[in-house]
Amino acid sequence: MFGNICSGFMGLHGIGGFIVMAIFIAIVVIALVVLFKGRGSDKMTNDSAMTELRLRFAKGEITQEEYERTRTSL
């Protein structure tokens, strides 16, 4: 009864099935890269901010109180 209707997408064999699977895998990989790339940039920004804070404290540009307050907020 539904043989001809369902054979469109679910009935892909050979190269058609391969293309659909390749597109699906590419979408999953791109989504994972975007997801994990966003997380790493926050950490990198935080590390560079801490480095800058340590340098300013070492140069005497900020007091120990300012250093501690800013460090806890980062």
C-alpha positions in Angstrom: 0.0 0.0 0.0 2.7 2.5 1.0 5.4 0.9 -1.1 5.6 3.6 -3.7 5.1 6.6 -1.3 7.8 5.6 1.2 10.4 4.5 -1.4 11.4 8.1 -2.0 13.7 9.0 0.9 13.8 5.7 2.8 14.4 3.7 -0.3 17.7 5.4 -1.3 20.3 2.9 -2.3 23.8 3.2 -3.8 25.1 6.6 -4.5 21.9 8.4 -3.3 22.1 6.8 0.1 25.8 7.6 0.3 25.2 11.3 -0.5 22.4 11.6 2.1 24.6 10.0 4.8 27.6 12.2 3.8 25.5 15.3 4.2 24.2 14.2 7.5 27.7 13.5 8.8 28.9 16.8 7.6 26.1 18.6 9.4 26.9 16.8 12.6 30.7 17.5 12.3 30.0 21.2 11.6 27.7 21.5 14.6 30.3 19.9 16.9 33.0 22.2 15.6 30.9 25.3 16.2 29.9 24.1 19.6 33.4 23.3 20.9 35.0 26.3 19.2 32.8 28.6 21.1 33.9 27.1 24.4 37.6 27.4 23.8 37.5 31.1 22.9 36.0 31.9 26.3 38.8 30.1 28.1 41.4 31.8 25.9 40.0 35.2 26.6 40.0 34.5 30.4 43.6 33.3 30.2 44.7 36.4 28.4 42.8 38.6 30.9 44.5 36.9 33.8 47.9 37.3 32.2 47.2 41.0 31.7 46.1 41.3 35.3 49.2 39.7 36.6 51.4 41.9 34.5 49.7 45.1 35.7 50.1 43.9 39.3 53.7 43.1 38.8 54.4 46.5 37.3 52.7 48.2 40.3 49.9 49.7 38.2 47.2 48.2 40.5 47.1 47.5 44.3 46.9 44.0 45.8 43.2 44.8 46.7 42.4 45.6 43.1 44.2 42.5 41.9 42.3 40.2 44.3 39.0 41.8 43.5 39.5 41.6 39.7 40.9 38.0 39.9 37.8 36.7 41.7 35.6 38.4 39.1 37.4 36.8 36.3 
